């Protein structure tokens, strides 16, 4: 059997445990739309000088929401990276909480306004994100999975990264380490083919990142990241494998980065007009909206309602958070070392 | 009291933790079958099994990063580097990650991890195996750094390091693994951040840590023969540093020489000298004198290496130059 499998919803896997119901598909769509509005709002807040920086998830929404759907947030662990608006919403983070991070407000739940937006940990959701120096989260995820294995838990750790991070030494070392110890970890790459401005052809001499998994002794799966059903199936198979003690899986989801790398970037400097135009066809919100309508799961007016509700939700969150205080300078020395409390937060 | 060598003291501290706390486990290169490059974990694999004594690939980023993840997930990993020079390939995980996670998460994530590494020159291992990067890591907020010079401190500091909720570097002087000393049979700890006045004196304060204590003590012996009473302080902890203990001593002696066995430039003693100058200037009869190893890459040749490494004559020269003693 080839180490790389290509998954799409046209070729369903045989032992796919659970198909997504029509109702769940609509719910996932609702999360994606909310993520899109929030994402757009943060860019606006950046242009207003209120949010120092943001990296967009636009184009990655389907992949993120479908992957989370195949996991169990009540026990699994998520080491995310900086482009994961949608994953965070899918895991239960409220728009207000995310905006507090972007605006560096006193009660930012992730870092108490000490770290980049969406970086830190979440007190309620099992999230962990310190991926500024990209790929550092991969060895850490191997460690979280190792802890579960030593504790005898069947929890799975999912660690997300982009194609850019795949060139880091940390990525190789983490996958090798996880392969040696057959750790319950899923390496989930959201491949948008750009490491800031550097295209995939200048990042690697291969077409598929998933093919690297063979070198570590576990399966690699390539999947269309705009296809909610396909991503869900691929993740489900990897989760089953990890829970059964069979070890890691590398999933490569191909997605589009619809916006520049961050609010500080302008991708028209390095992407052609044709390249940018073709992405629109793979906008996951468009793709899923059409699928839902084709399957009579969503009407035009229901779609409009979903958009209106998302916009309203984001407006309320923005007004709330905008009025909240910044941290006081007196708190500057808080949290450097731990003189009390216990170890891990995960 | 029992006389043991420093290696045995470290081993005892680790063994106790593995016996008493199921969340403690170890990772590192050749710590299992081989028993560790300096034999500190000899016999551990047989006693505690492969789940808790993990031989790793030559992959410092992976096992240090995995240590962070495991610590954040509630375990207490003890990670061994074969040489402190090898921490460089994992500095991103140590400095950017382990040390910063608590602050960057607004206090949510703690990393109760012990990083162990042999440190220092003197055994002809050349430029890439002989450095003393505890001096670099001592500067990083969020890290604690200790370096014992004798078996008593090695055991006491190891116990405190394993209990600590923060990442702690235990720098183990490679030249001192065989150093002998008395260790009480009853349980004790050495608090991180507390220096030890190892010899009381009235004429001059000599400060060092780790292997640097050897030339410092030798110099104090020579001074005693000359009728000069030196007070000797072993810092034991490089972060936090017990500045108060040193200032108190200087108030008594009015003279200070600080001795780093690492390269002189940018070392822990540079920081200490500046703080002393600022906080104890009214008691000082002269400038705080700094001694350290020569600022060159560590040479392999024995004669050259000995010339570079700080020795008692360097200390005595500084005492004479600064204070005419």
Boltz contact constraints between the chains, C-beta under 6 A:
constraints:
  - contact:
      token1: [A, 111]
      token2: [B, 104]
      max_distance: 6.0
  - contact:
      token1: [A, 111]
      token2: [B, 105]
      max_distance: 6.0
  - contact:
      token1: [A, 111]
      token2: [B, 106]
      max_distance: 6.0
  - contact:
      token1: [A, 112]
      token2: [B, 106]
      max_distance: 6.0
  - contact:
      token1: [A, 114]
      token2: [B, 103]
      max_distance: 6.0
  - contact:
      token1: [A, 114]
      token2: [B, 104]
      max_distance: 6.0
  - contact:
      token1: [A, 114]
      token2: [B, 106]
      max_distance: 6.0
  - contact:
      token1: [A, 115]
      token2: [B, 104]
      max_distance: 6.0
  - contact:
      token1: [A, 120]
      token2: [B, 104]
      max_distance: 6.0
  - contact:
      token1: [A, 120]
      token2: [B, 105]
      max_distance: 6.0
  - contact:
      token1: [A, 121]
      token2: [B, 105]
      max_distance: 6.0
  - contact:
      token1: [A, 121]
      token2: [B, 108]
      max_distance: 6.0
  - contact:
      token1: [A, 121]
      token2: [B, 109]
      max_distance: 6.0
  - contact:
      token1: [A, 133]
      token2: [B, 92]
      max_distance: 6.0
  - contact:
      token1: [A, 133]
      token2: [B, 96]
      max_distance: 6.0
  - contact:
      token1: [A, 136]
      token2: [B, 97]
      max_distance: 6.0
  - contact:
      token1: [A, 139]
      token2: [B, 61]
      max_distance: 6.0
  - contact:
      token1: [A, 139]
      token2: [B, 62]
      max_distance: 6.0
  - contact:
      token1: [A, 139]
      token2: [B, 65]
      max_distance: 6.0
  - contact:
      token1: [A, 139]
      token2: [B, 66]
      max_distance: 6.0
  - contact:
      token1: [A, 140]
      token2: [B, 65]
      max_distance: 6.0
  - contact:
      token1: [A, 140]
      token2: [B, 68]
      max_distance: 6.0
  - contact:
      token1: [A, 140]
      token2: [B, 69]
      max_distance: 6.0
  - contact:
      token1: [A, 142]
      token2: [B, 66]
      max_distance: 6.0
  - contact:
      token1: [A, 143]
      token2: [B, 66]
      max_distance: 6.0
  - contact:
      token1: [A, 143]
      token2: [B, 69]
      max_distance: 6.0
  - contact:
      token1: [A, 143]
      token2: [B, 70]
      max_distance: 6.0
  - contact:
      token1: [A, 144]
      token2: [B, 69]
      max_distance: 6.0
  - contact:
      token1: [A, 144]
      token2: [B, 73]
      max_distance: 6.0
  - contact:
      token1: [A, 146]
      token2: [B, 66]
      max_distance: 6.0
  - contact:
      token1: [A, 146]
      token2: [B, 70]
      max_distance: 6.0
  - contact:
      token1: [A, 147]
      token2: [B, 70]
      max_distance: 6.0
  - contact:
      token1: [A, 147]
      token2: [B, 73]
      max_distance: 6.0
  - contact:
      token1: [A, 147]
      token2: [B, 75]
      max_distance: 6.0
  - contact:
      token1: [A, 150]
      token2: [B, 51]
      max_distance: 6.0
  - contact:
      token1: [A, 169]
      token2: [B, 61]
      max_distance: 6.0
  - contact:
      token1: [A, 170]
      token2: [B, 61]
      max_distance: 6.0
  - contact:
      token1: [A, 173]
      token2: [B, 59]
      max_distance: 6.0
  - contact:
      token1: [A, 173]
      token2: [B, 61]
      max_distance: 6.0
  - contact:
      token1: [A, 173]
      token2: [B, 62]
      max_distance: 6.0
  - contact:
      token1: [A, 174]
      token2: [B, 62]
      max_distance: 6.0
  - contact:
      token1: [A, 176]
      token2: [B, 57]
      max_distance: 6.0
  - contact:
      token1: [A, 177]
      token2: [B, 62]
      max_distance: 6.0
  - contact:
      token1: [A, 335]
      token2: [B, 102]
      max_distance: 6.0
  - contact:
      token1: [A, 335]
      token2: [B, 103]
      max_distance: 6.0
  - contact:
      token1: [A, 335]
      token2: [B, 106]
      max_distance: 6.0
  - contact:
      token1: [A, 335]
      token2: [B, 107]
      max_distance: 6.0
  - contact:
      token1: [A, 336]
      token2: [B, 103]
      max_distance: 6.0
  - contact:
      token1: [A, 336]
      token2: [B, 141]
      max_distance: 6.0
  - contact:
      token1: [A, 336]
      token2: [B, 142]
      max_distance: 6.0
  - contact:
      token1: [A, 337]
      token2: [B, 166]
      max_distance: 6.0
  - contact:
      token1: [A, 338]
      token2: [B, 102]
      max_distance: 6.0
  - contact:
      token1: [A, 338]
      token2: [B, 110]
      max_distance: 6.0
  - contact:
      token1: [A, 338]
      token2: [B, 165]
      max_distance: 6.0
  - contact:
      token1: [A, 338]
      token2: [B, 166]
      max_distance: 6.0
  - contact:
      token1: [A, 343]
      token2: [B, 74]
      max_distance: 6.0
  - contact:
      token1: [A, 343]
      token2: [B, 110]
      max_distance: 6.0
  - contact:
      token1: [A, 343]
      token2: [B, 112]
      max_distance: 6.0
  - contact:
      token1: [A, 344]
      token2: [B, 72]
      max_distance: 6.0
  - contact:
      token1: [A, 344]
      token2: [B, 73]
      max_distance: 6.0
  - contact:
      token1: [A, 344]
      token2: [B, 74]
      max_distance: 6.0
  - contact:
      token1: [A, 345]
      token2: [B, 108]
      max_distance: 6.0
  - contact:
      token1: [A, 345]
      token2: [B, 109]
      max_distance: 6.0
  - contact:
      token1: [A, 346]
      token2: [B, 72]
      max_distance: 6.0
  - contact:
      token1: [A, 346]
      token2: [B, 73]
      max_distance: 6.0
